[in-house]
């Protein structure tokens, strides 16, 4: 019988720890602001707004709830964030987490 090595820390625990460190330091808010600025600069926000308008127009204002619109547009929004914006944010997080 062989001894098993301890299991690696589960990803959710690691994410919780990173998030807690980001929040407690105020870095999370700074990164959120940076993300907002970059998404506005690249036109992502305007494109998502236009897509929302198209959905509302196609279905009719009375037939679309905020929840329905958010549920439909969220996957599109996440999928269309430019790679350069994601990379910049990830680089900032890595720099923050370095000892």
Secondary structure, DSSP 8 states (H G I E B T S, - for coil): ----------HHHHHHHHHHHHHHHTHHHHHHHHHHHHHHHTTHHHHHHHHHHHHHHHH-GGG--HHHHHHHHHHHHHHTS-HHHHHHHHHHHHHHH--
